[in-house]
Amino acid sequence: METMISDLQREILDTYNTGPGPQGFLENCQAFSNAINWKESWIRTLIIFHFSVLILVFLTRKLFALQVGIFFSICVLVRLSEWINGKLARIWDNFSTQNYFDERGVFMGVMWSAPLLAILFMMMINFLLSAANLLVVVKKAELKAKMKREKANKGN
């Protein structure tokens, strides 16, 4: 019984001694944001890259073939994020003041893949809207052709 109580006390003390850390989602986001040096040129370049891709996607939203090419290019970039993270983890001291590239790839997931996935999601919505509009156009053409056939049949 005493060993059980002492084990419980030790577990409570270990839990208490882990120190205060981020407790909720917002605190975790703030801790992540505070851990990044936003003045590093490569991080700013990364942000500019994401905005450039977003602008490119917006400007080419009516060009389906180009959108498909951009879509699959972004898919490849997201798929390669693990490989890129591994490569950058080995050479981070050449371009950064701290190592952001851990083995789990949290930084790459948040700063590289998440914005690209958000852009892919917007593209997918655009594809669905385009398909819906095309369906309406085709159905209207089908109804017009049917009405012409019926008029031609009544005229005979």
N, C-alpha and C positions, 0 to 999 in steps of 0.2 A: 504494500500500500504506500509506504514511504517513497519507494522508488518511482511509483506512478506519480505521486505528488511532485517530487523533485523534477521528474521529466516534464511535467506540465508547467512547472515554474520556469524551467530552462527554455521551453518552447515559447512561453509568453515573453520572457526577457529577450530571446532572440528576435522575436517579432517586433518588440518595442525598440530594440537597439538597431534595427535596420535603418532607422532614421527617417525623417520626413522626406517623402518623395512625391512626385506627381500622383495624385489620387484619382483624378477623373480624366475624361477625354480632353476637356479644355486645358487643364493643367499640363497634360502630356503634350498638347499642341504648342502651348507657350514654352515649355521646356525645350522642345525640338527647335522652335523658332529662335530661341535665345542661344542655342548651341551653335547656330550657323553664323559665320562671319559674312554678312550680306554685302560687305564692301569688296570681297574678292572678285577679281575681274572674271574669272571663269564661271562663277555662280551667276553674275549679272549676264554673261553671255548665254548661259543656259536658259535664263528667263527670257532673254530677247529671242532666242531660238524658238521657244514655245509660243511666244506671241507672234512670231513670223509665220510659223506653221498654221496657227489659228487664222491669221489674216489671209494666208494663201488658201486655206480651206474655204473661208468665207467668200473670197473673190472668185473662186472656181466652182461655187456650189451648183451652178447650172450646167457645167461641163462634166457629164457623167463619166466618160472614159478617163478623163484626167483625175476625177475624184476617186475612181476605183484604183488607179495607180498610186495615188497618195495614200489611200486607205491601206493598201497592202504594204506600202513602204513603212508606214507607221507601225503596222503589225510586226514587221521584221525588226524594227528598232526596239519595240517593247520586248520581243522574244529574245533579243540579244542583250538585254539589260543585265542579266546574270553574268554573262561573259565579259561585258564591258566593266561591270563592278569588279570582277576578279583582276582584270588588267589594270584598272585604275588603283586598286588596292596595293599593287606592287610599285607603282610610280607616283603615288600621291605627293611625295615630298618635292617633286619637280615643279609642281604648279599650285600647290595649296599650302596653307599654313597649318592645317590639321587633317588627320585622316578621317574622312567621312565614310569610307567604304568598308563597312564591317562585313563579316561573313554571311549575315542574314540579309544584307542588302536593303536595310530600312531606308537609308538616304536615297539610294537609287530608286526604290519603290515610290517614295514620296516626291522626290524632285525630278525624276526622269519619267518613270512609267505612269504615274497618276495623271499628270497633265496630258500626256499622249493618249491615255485611255479615255480621258474626258473628251478630248477632241474626236476620238473614234466614236464615242457615244453620240456626239453631236452630228457626226457624219452619218451614222446609222439612222438617226431621226430624219435627217435630210433625205436619205435613200427611201425611207418609208413614206415620207410625204410625196416624194417624186413618183413612187409607185402608185400611191393613192390617186394622185392627179392624172397619171397616165391611164389608170383604170377608168376614171371618169371620162376621159377623152375617147377611149376605145369604146366604151359603152354608148356614148352619145353618137359616135359614128355608126355603130351597129344599129341603133334605133333609127337613125336617119335612113340607112340603107333598107331597113325593114319597111319603113313608111313608104319609100320610093317603090319598092316591090309591090306593096299592097295597092298603091295608086295605079301602077302599071297593070296589075291584074284586074282592077275594077274598070279600067279604061277599055279593056279588051272585051 
